[in-house]
Amino acid sequence: MARVAFIGLGVMGFPMAGHLVGKGHQVTVYNRSQEKALKWVETHGGRSCATPREAAEGQEIVITCVGNDDDLRQVVLGEQGALAGMAPGAVLIDHTTASADVARELAALLAEQGMSFLDAPVSGGQAGAENGVLTVMVGGEQAVFDRVKPVMTAYARCAERLGDVGAGQLTKMVNQICIAGVVQGLAEALHFARSAGLDGEKVVEVISKGAAQSWQMENRYQSMWQGKYDFGFAIDWMRKDLAIALEEARRNGSQLPMTALVDQFYAEVQAMGGNRWDTSSLLARLEKTRD
């Protein structure tokens, strides 16, 4: 079993770190809100620390799961950052959805001190984290990935290496681009069904047996039809992710017209007060227009 520091106990990190304990790993945690770290210790045992540096000391693996590039740099770099407490040979696994640039930046800094880095964003949302069935998209050296994959399986049903450092983050961008298009399509379909006077649940029961089926349809159509939008990944975070993808697209020359359009639709939902609504709330924008 491994000695692990887990940094970032949000809606994803809290259960992920708990699964590590459940698999017998020795886990030390850090969270910027100490109250949440203490709650985690009360729930799962282990130990909480006052700084990322303290949490990382003596650990074989350090795992980060925070909000964005700036948050990641804050907990890794500096006098009290995790890097200052890590020893040569240790591995930093970053589950933050961040840019490929920050992944390469941190990988280079760790390599200078004899440490390894994997960018490993996840998909599956809060439910996936709680049930230990996340998908992990990994960039980094094959040997390092092979070494730590058994640890990640504590909270993941699928963990795959996609290439060198940065490939994990680029793959997560692909994931979010796909989700944006599928959710918009589902929102428009349900909006059309309601406008046509159809029974949405019966319609979805039929079309979900065919080519229109998707995870979003299976898991979100009922709450969307009922106008309930507190079941998943918040719009604020989705727009952060789409901004990363759109910036990368400008750099690599790819064209993402649908993604850019859906991002603007999400901005309209934010203006409706839906910052913390889940991504399926694209339907709310259409229903407001209809009303």
N, C-alpha and C positions, 0 to 999 in steps of 0.2 A: 504494500500500500504506500501511497505517496504522501509527502508533506506538502501541503498546498496553502498558499495565501489567496484569498478571494477578495478582490477590491471592487466594491460597488454592489450594494444590496437593494436595488430597485425591484420593480415588479418581476423582472427576469432574474436578476442575480440572487435574490433572496431564496427562491426555490432551487435554483441551480446549485448553489453552495450547499443547500440542505441535502440534495441527492448525493453529493460527494461524501458527506458524513455517512449517509445510508449505505454507501458502498465500502465503508471502512477506512476512508482516507482521513488523515489528520489535517483539520482545516482551521486556519486562523483568518479572521476577517477584518476588514476596515471599511467603514462607510463615513461619508462626510457628516451625516447626521448620526451622532453616536447613539441616540435613542434607538434607532433602527438596528444598529449593530448589537446593542444589548438585548433587544427583543429576539434577534436571531440566535444569540447564545442561549437565551432562556429556552428557545424552542428546540435547538439542535445540539447544544453543547459547544465544544470548541472554545476558542478564545478570541476576544476582540482587542484591537490595538488602537492607539491614539493617532498613529500616522501610517501612511503606506510603507515607509521605510521600515518601521518596526514590524509590520505585518510580514514583510518580505524576508526579513533576516532568518537565515537558516532553512529556508524553504527550497525544495527542488523545483517547484512550479509556482509561478505567480500568474493569477488569472485576473484580468480586468474586464469590467462590464459597466461602462459609464455612458454619458450622453452623446458626446461629440469629440471632435479633434482637440478642442481646447481643454475639455474635461480630462481627456486621456493624457495630454501633456502635463496637466496639473498633478495627476496622481503618480505619474511615472518619473518625471524630471524634477530637478531641484534638490535641495539639501535634505528634504523630508520625503522625497519621492521614492517609489519602489526600487528604482534602479540603484539608488544609493545603498539599499540594504541587501541587494542580491549578490550572490557569490558566483565566481566563474563556474560555468557548467549548468547554471540554472536556466530555465525556459520561461519566457513571458508569453502567455496566450492571451490575445486580446479579442474579446467577444463584442466589443463596441462596433456599431455600424458607423464607420468613419471613412475618411478618404484613403485612397491608395497611397497618396503622398505621405501622410503621417505614418502609415505602416512602414514604408521604406525608410523614412527618417529614423524611426525608433529602432528598426532592425539594424541599421548601420551603427547607431550608438551602442547598442548591446553587443554587437559583434566586436567592436573595439575593445570591449572588456571581457571577451571570452564567453559571452552568453548568447542565447538563441531567442528568436522571435517568430511567432506565428500570428498572422492576421486571420481571425476565425469568426467572422460575423455569423449570426444565427438567424434562422427563420422558424416560425411556428408559434410565435406570440406567447402571451402570458400562459395560455392553456398548455402549450407545448412545453414551456419551462416547468410548470407545476406537475405535469404528467411525465416529465423526463423523456420526451420524444421529439426534441428539437432536431433540426437539420443544421449541420455546421459546415460552412464553406471555408476551406483553409488554403492559405498561401504560405509557402516557406519550404525549407529543405525536407526532402523525403525522410531522411533518417530521424530528424527531430519530430516530424509528424508521427512516424511509426512508434517512437518512444512514448509519446504522450497520448496517443489515440485511446488507449484503454482507460485513461482518466476521463476523457471527454465523454466516453460512452455511459458514464454515470447519469448524464442528463440528455443524451442524444441518441436517437435511433439511427441516424445517418451522419457520419463525419467523413468527408472526402477531401483529399488534397487536389487543388485545381491547377497548381503551378507554383512559381516562385512568389516571394513576398509581394503582396499587392493583389494577387489573383483572387484571394478570398473576398476582398472588398469589391473588386470589379464584378465578381459573380453575384454578390449581394445587390449590386446596382442592377444587374440583369433581372434578378428576382423582383425588385421593387418596380421596375419598368413593366414587367408582366402583370403584377398585381394591379397597378394603376389602370391598365387597359381593361382587365377582366372586371374590376369593380365598376368602372364607368359603364361598361356594356350591360352588366347586370342591373345597375341603377336605371338605365334607359329602358331596359326590357320590362322591369316592374312598373315603371312610370307609364309605359305604353299600355300594359295590361290593365292597370287601374283606369286609365283614361278611356279604354275600350269597354269598360264594364265587366271585365273578366274576373273570375275567382283566382286570385294570384296563387294561392296554395295548390289548387288543382292544376293550374297551368304548370307550375314548377314540378309538381309530382310527375307530370307526363314528360316534359322536356328534359328533366334531369336524367331520364333513362336513355337519352340519345347524345348526340354530339355536342349539345350545349352544356353538358354537365361540367361543373368545376367545383373545387373546394369551396370557393366563395359562395356558390349557389347552395351547396349542401349545408353550409354552416352559418350563413348570414341572411338567407332570403326571408326567413320568418321574422327575425327582428327588424329587418328593413321594412317589410310589409306593415309591421306594427308601429313603425316610426320610433324604434328604440335603438339608440346608438352608443351604448356604453358597454360593448362586448369585445373590445379588442384594442388594436394599435391606434393610438391617438393621431389625429390629423397633424398636430404640431410636429410630431416625430416623423410622420410620413413626408411632410414638406421638407424637413431637414434632409431626409434621405434622397428625395427627388432632386433637391438642389445640388447634392453631391454628384448625382448621376448626370444632370444637365451640364454641370461644369466639366465633368470628365468628357462628355460628348463634344463640347466645344473644343476641347483639347485634341481629341482623337479624330475629329471630323465626321463623326456619325450624326445622323439626323433623327431627332426624337420629337416630331411634331405632336404626336398624340400625348406623349408624356408631358410636354410643356403645356398643352391645353388642359390636361387633367390637373396639373399643378395649379393652374389659375382657377379652375373650378373649386379646388380645395381652399384657395384663398378666399373665394366667395363664401364658402361655408364658415370659414373662420370669422368673416365679417358678420355672419349671422349669430355669432357667439358660440360656434361649435369647435373651438380649439381642442377641447378634450374629447369630442365625439370620436368614435372609431371611423376607420376609413370607409366603411359602407355608407356613411352619411352623405355621400354624393347624391343619394336619392332625395334627401331633404331639400337640396338646392332645386331640384327639378319640381318637387311638389310645391315649393314656395312659388315658383314661376307659374305653375298651373293654377294655384289659388288666385 
